[in-house]
C-alpha cells in the first residue's frame, strides 16, 4: 500500500490490485517482455519518448493490455 505525497491532497483515491497465477520469475519475465514489446510495436513510441528511464506509467494503456494478454489481472477502482 502506498500513500501519495501531494501538495494539495484531494478526497479522490484509487485502489488497484494485481494478480498473477505464476511464480515471481514468470511475472518478472512478463513485465520485461511485454514492456519491450510495447516499446517495439507501439507506433511512434520511440520517437515520442526519446530515451531515459522508462517506467510502467510511461508505457501506458498498451502495456497494461499486453500484460492482461499474458494472464495478469489488474483491477482498479476509485474509492
DAVEN-V989234 format. One line per field, one symbol per residue. ss: DSSP state (H for helix, E for strand, L for the rest). phi: phi as a letter, one per 40 degrees, with the letter a starting at -180 (. if undefined). burial: b if it has 24 or more other C-alpha atoms within 12 Angstrom, else e. A space follows every 10 residues. Layout:
BEGIN
ss: ???
phi: ???
burial: ???
END
This chain:
BEGIN
ss: LLLLLLLLLL LLLEEEEEEL LLLHHHHHHH HHHHHHHHHH HLLLHHHHHL LLLLLHHHHH HHHHHHHHHL LLEEEEEEL
phi: .bbccbcbdb ccbbbbbbba cccccccccc dccccccccc cccgcccccg hgcbbdcccg cdcccccccc gcbbbbacb
burial: eeeeeeeeee eeeeeeeeee eeeeeeeeeb beebbeebbe eeeeeeeeee eeeeeeeebe ebbbebbeeb ebeeeeeee
END
